[in-house]
Amino acid sequence: MTLDAMLTQLGYANNDSLHSQMQRIVDNTRGYDKIAKHIADLNIALQTHNAHIALSNSVDYLKIKCESTFEKELQDVKDRINAWAGKYKVELQKVDGKNTYYILGFK
């Protein structure tokens, strides 16, 4: 999947700044080419649960972010993320105190 295609899948505009940021994320994410399609598919699946995948502003990784305040929905999203990560052998890093996970790459 091209950088422009992933940006579009995640709901971003295709401009030079975001393209450069996405390239840094790709370079920093182990095995990105093996998991890119699965990232886009997860983003679609999460949207019905008030969650999405986004570019991080603080580190060069994609992040999975859940914005729900409902405990059941938060647990459903967490279960879905963990099942996805296990199925596709993706390493995640949970952000302390937040409903956010960084996608570190293929294990």
NORHUFEN-V962833 format. One record per helix or strand of 3 or more residues. SS is the DSSP state (helix for helix, strand for strand). FROM is the first residue (numbers start at 1). TO is the last residue. If there is no record, write none. Layout:
SS_FROM_TO + SS_FROM_TO
//
This chain:
helix_3_9 + helix_16_28 + helix_32_49 + strand_51_55 + strand_62_66 + helix_71_88 + strand_90_94 + strand_100_106
//
